[in-house]
């Protein structure tokens, strides 16, 4: 079965937010082969029981009152102005991702960016200089021993971890990092 397309999270399986599963969706009562395993913000607990189709069409938000990205965390620096429709698309109809602390969603060109995924030192080396520069910029660290120590410590699975985004309009990479 083909997964729905998410404008702001184009590869939720690759990022680990959606996983193959035989679980039945609490919203549509179907086992469609995939289940969302990211954060759910709702009054009730909905851990690993919502299918991506009900996120994509907004039904999970409408029926369960669930959001998947905290709308207050959209925009790392508050410089971009997003419409209510853009914020709703990200928070209500886009799979979120698990971070160590409060997740943030990068914005650029007056729009939310696409979530690329989590990265550590090895992944950033593969992604290249632009990804490394985006993470370094997010730290405020200049080139030197402190940056090199932090960069070498980055780990996709154990922290500190970088979270990468790509602007949908100009392809600028943005990032933030956190640790447990």
Secondary structure, 3 states (H helix, E strand, C coil): CCCCCCCCCCCHHHHCCEEECCCCCCCCCCCCCEEECCCCECCCCCCCCECHHHHHCCHHHHHHCCECCCHHHECCCCCCCCCHHHHHHHHHHCCCCCCCCCCCECEECCEECEEEEEECHHHHHHHCHHHHHHHHHHHCCCCCHHHHHHHHHCCCCCCCEEEEEECCCCCCEEEEEECC
